Amino acid sequence: MAVSHLHLVSGNRQSTVARGLTHRSSQREKVFEHLFLSQLGLEFIARGVSHEVLHGEVDDHGYDLAVEAGGTLRHVQLKVTILGGARTDVGIHTRLADKPSGCVIWLLFDPVARDFQSIRWFGGKPGDRLPDLGSKVGRHTRGNSAGVKASRPAIRIVPASRFEQLDDFAHLADRLFGMVPAGPLAFLYSRMGDEPGSTSSLLADILTRGFSAIPEGVTFDGDGVELAGLINGYRTLELLSDDQPDTFLDRQRAAHAASGHWQGDAVTLWTTLFLEMRADRFAGGDENDAPHRDHLCRQLREALLALENGNA
């Protein structure tokens, strides 16, 4: 795990705290690793997911740790940069590309808040290998007696622009393991409230009474819009399909028009309702849309109650 060089500004409290992190590098790296694993572990607990953390005996295999959950083993190279650091790329070991689900997680640590400020991701879907690392070979940070910095043939330099910025540790868990566990009830409860400003009376009622708090005759223009906004449907769509939101919604609408029934499980239906809410908000509503959106709300309620009662 690598910590970048620090850019320190005299008199700044952040810089003063960060300066203390330049010492005891081995201890610092372990502290960052424990903080990372605790944040990720809390997300697994929220989802009811059992997980295991493994460490290699040597550090020349391209990864710092391995995490297993839901039948997927992820080999992780962990990078940490201190807030204020000027690093714009990281070195990735080529041996990580040999692992079936190898990935790189690059964290930005705020020494004042004592927490990670941002999460960057470089990897594929569970089971997929790393994206191409490119051809830029790394070099040692120190030169030899002649001042020449020797190349490191096993290291490739990958710029920050190739990393995906993730929202939070829930988003990271999605990238690492997809939708686990197989039963989506705990997953859905962990997703509610993802949207900024989503705290609502309906959310409070659901967390207190369960999905029976959704009115039996729920309509889109009644509680349906509020229900749709309790999850981030863009994020759940990433787990369900490679389609763009408009393509996914068009396919769902076409299936409903053909059969009179919305397709998919509770996660799919809730994602569809979220996208219908976004379409109504940004494209404007149509009176002809009301019946099928109302039907979607009621079908979602039935699917959620079935999950809660163990009948799904």
N, C-alpha and C positions, 0 to 999 in steps of 0.2 A: 504494500500500500504506500503510495507516494504522496507527500505533502509538498506543495509548490513553494518556491521562494516567496517571501513575504514583502509586500510593499508597505512600509511603515511610515506614517506621518507623525512627526514629533508633536506631542501635546494632545493627541487624539486618544480618548480612552480606549477605543477599539484597538488602536495600535499598541498601547501599553499592555493590554491583556494579551494581544496576539504575540507580542515579543516573548512572553513567557512560554509560548508554545514552540519556540525554536529550540528549546532544550529537551533532553530526555526523549529523543525521537521514538525509541522502542515503546516506552510507556505511553507516549502520546498516541501512537498508532493503535495500541490495544484499547485505549479509552475510546477512540473514535469507532473502532470496530464494535465494542460493547454497546455504545450509544446507537449505532446503526442497527444492531441486532435487536435491541430492546424496542426500537420504534417499529421495526418490521414485525417483531413478535406480538406486539400489541394489536397490530392489524390482523394477524392470524387468529388471535384470541377472540377478537370481535366477530370473526367469521366462523368460529368454531372449528378451526383447521389445526390439525396436529402437524408439527414440522420438526425437523431435525437439522442440526448444524454440525458440519464436519470440517476438520482442518487437516491439511496435508502435513507430513512430517518434514518435508523440505519445501523450499520456496522457489524452486526452479521449474515448476510445472505450469506457470502462467496464471495461477489463481491464488487468491488469499484464503478463500473459504468456499465451502459448498453447502447449499441449503436444499433440503428435500421436502417437498410437500405435494400431496395429491398425486403421487406416483412419478413426479418429475424431479430430477436432480439437476440443480443449477450450479455450475462452477462460476464463481464471481471474482473478478479482479476489482478491488475497491480502491478508488482514488479519492483523496480529500484535499481540497484547496481551502486555505484560510481566506475569509472575506477581506478584500483589499489586495489579494495576490494578483499578479499580472499574467498568470499562465493562460495561454490560449490553445494549448494542445496537451496531449498526454501520450506516454509511451505504453504500448500494449504488446505483451509477449505473444509471439506467434503460436506457441504451444496451446494457448487458450482456444485457438481456432480448431484444435483437434477434438475438443470436448463437444458432445452432442448439443448441449444447451449453454455453452459458454456465453458470458456477458460481462460488460464493464459498467459499473455504477460510479458516477463521479459526483461527489457531494461538495457543497460549499458550506463551510462551517463559520458561524458567527460567534466569535469569541466572547462578545458581551452578552448576547442572549444565551450562549452555551447550547446552541442547537443548530441543526442544519437549516440553511436558508433556502437552498434549492437542490434539486435532484436532476441529474442528467443521465440518460440511458443510451447504451449502445449494445444492441443485441437483436435477436430474432424472436420468433414465437417459441413457446415451450417445445423442445425437441429439435429446433432448428439451430444450425451452427451460426457463428458470428458472420456479419456482413464482411465483405472484402476489406482488408486492413490497409490497402494501398501499398505503395512501393517506397515511401520515405523511411529510410533506415535510421534508427536512433543512434545517438553518440553519447559517450561518457561525458559527464559534466566537468570532469577535470582532465587537463591535458597531461601528456607525458613530459619528459625532460625537455623535449623540443617544442612544447606548447601545443602539440597536435592532439586533438580529442579523437581517440580511436572510435571506430564504428562498433555498434552492438548489433550483429547480424540477426539476433533473435527478437529484436524490438522494432516495432513499426510506430511511427508518429502519426497520430490521428487528431485532426483539428476539432475544436469545440463545435464547429458548424455541422459536423456529422452526428453529433449527439442530439437526442430528442429531450426537450425539457419536459419534465413530468410535474404534475400539480402537487402531489403529496405521496405519502407512503402507501395509501390505498391504491393510487395509480401505479406505483411501483410494483405492488403485489400482483396487480392485474397483468403487468408486463412480464413478470417473472413466471407466474403459474396459471394465468388465465382465470377462469371462474371456478374456484374451489371453495367449498366442497361440492360434490356432485349434487347434493340437495341444495337448492338455491335460497331456502328461507333465510338462513343466517347471512348469506351473501346480501340479500335484498335489505335486511335490517341494517347491515353495515353500510349500505350505500345511501340510505335515506339521510337527507340533510347535506348532501354533497354540494348542491347548488348554493352559491352565495345568497343570503337573504331568504333561505328556504324554511327558516323557523316559522311555524304557523300553528294555528289551533288544530288543524287536521293532523299535522305531524305529532303534536303533543298527545292527541286523542289516540292515534294509532300506537304510539309507544306505550300508552297506558292500558288500552283495552284490546289491542290487536287490530287486525284488519276488519273486524266487524264494525269498527268505528266509521268506516266508509259507508255512507247512506245506501240503503238497499236500492233505491231508485236514483242513484247518482247520475247526473247528466254532465256533459262536457262544460256547459256554461254555468253549472252549479259548482260542485266541488271538484269536477274533473280537471280543470286547469290547475287548481292547487295541487291535486294528486299528481298530475304529470310533472310538476316542478319539484317534487320531493326527491327525485334522483337526477343525476346528470346522464341523460340518455346518449349523449355523444360518447361517453366513456363506456357504457354498457354495449353500445353498438360495436366498439372496437373488439369486444370479446365475442360477439355474435357473428360478425360478417366483415368481409373486406370491402363491402359496398360503401359508396358515399351515402350520406343521409337521404338525399333526394331519391336515389335509386332504390334504396331499401324501402322507403315509405311508398314509393310507387308500386313496388312489387307486393307489399302488404295490402295496399288498396285494391290492386287487381285481383288478388286471391279472395278478398272479402266480397268484391263485386261478383265474382264467379260462383262462390259457394254460400254467401250470406253469413259467413263465419270468419272471424279473425284468426289467423294462423299463428301458432307458436305457444310456448309456455309462458309463465308469468313474467319472466325477465324480458322475453321478446315482446309481449303485449305492453309492458310498462315502457319499454324503449319506443315502441310504436306510438303510444299515447304522448310521450315527451315530444316526438318529432311532429305529431299532429298539432300540439300546442305551439311549437316553434313556427310551423307553417301558418297557423292562424294568426300568430303575432306579427310575422314579417311579411306574409303574402296577403293577409286579409281573409276574412271568413266569407263563406257562402252559405246561404240558407239550406242548400241541398246537402251540405256537409254535416249538418246537425244530427240527422238520424244515425249515420254510421259512426260518428264520434261518440254519441250517447251509448250505442251498442258496445263500442270498444271499452268505455268506462265500466259498464256493467259486467262485461266478460272478464275484464281484468280483476274486478272485485271478486268474482266467482273463483278465478284461478288462485288468487291470493288466499282466500278462505280455505280452498282445498289444500293448499300447501300447509297452512297453519293447522289444519285438522288431520294432516297426514294422509290425505286421500289423493294427492297428486301423483 
